[in-house]
Amino acid sequence: MEEEISKRIKELRLERKLTLKELSEKTGLSISFLSQVERASSSIAITSLKKIADAVEVPISSFFEDYANKNYIVKADEQKPFRIEGSGVIYTRLGGEFAGRTVEPLLLILPPGQPNEKAVNHPGEEFYYVIEGMVHFEVDGKEYTVKSGDSIHFPSTTTHYMTNPYNLNAKVLCFVTPVIF
């Protein structure tokens, strides 16, 4: 999957006649990082992939066409778990595919120590409901331990990150805006 995404990024950049320097200016990502991503020698976080998708004016779902769903209902046997490069988190899209949708419902399985990401902020909002296990969140400098049955909801514009520092997988239902996939 990493190589497919890397190839797709390069194809889209070339179709739009963008140099690595121009893509770097549009995304705020370094030229060397973009070059490594295109050669599949560096993994890419979902936030960086979203910046690239926006810069080449495609929905981020175009990088995951195998996972696109053209119906309102997503039956259990049609759900296709996937991973993002560089992350141990297993994502499962739970939402339908239709024009104008604004929320991304996902099921996340977070192995111990995942996701291993830096604190970020971006437009939108996020809601997480822990089904199994516990997840540690830091939102706007404040720490939260969210246990099975608990939920957390916050604006994504506040600096935030989550991790599973415990020994067991955590299973989490999440809704995020804007649509990622």
Number of C-alpha atoms within 10 A of each C-alpha: 13 19 15 12 21 22 17 16 21 19 13 17 20 13 10 12 11 16 13 20 15 14 20 20 13 15 19 12 16 14 16 12 16 23 17 15 21 23 16 18 13 15 19 21 13 16 13 14 19 19 18 24 21 14 19 19 11 13 15 18 16 14 20 16 10 9 17 16 17 11 11 11 12 15 9 8 6 11 15 14 16 16 14 18 17 15 17 17 22 19 18 18 20 23 21 16 16 11 6 7 12 13 18 18 22 20 20 23 23 25 20 18 17 20 19 15 13 10 14 13 16 14 11 16 17 19 17 21 20 21 18 17 19 24 26 16 18 16 22 16 12 9 13 13 15 17 16 15 12 14 16 15 14 15 18 21 15 18 16 20 20 21 20 22 17 15 11 14 20 24 20 24 18 21 20 20 18 16 16 17 21
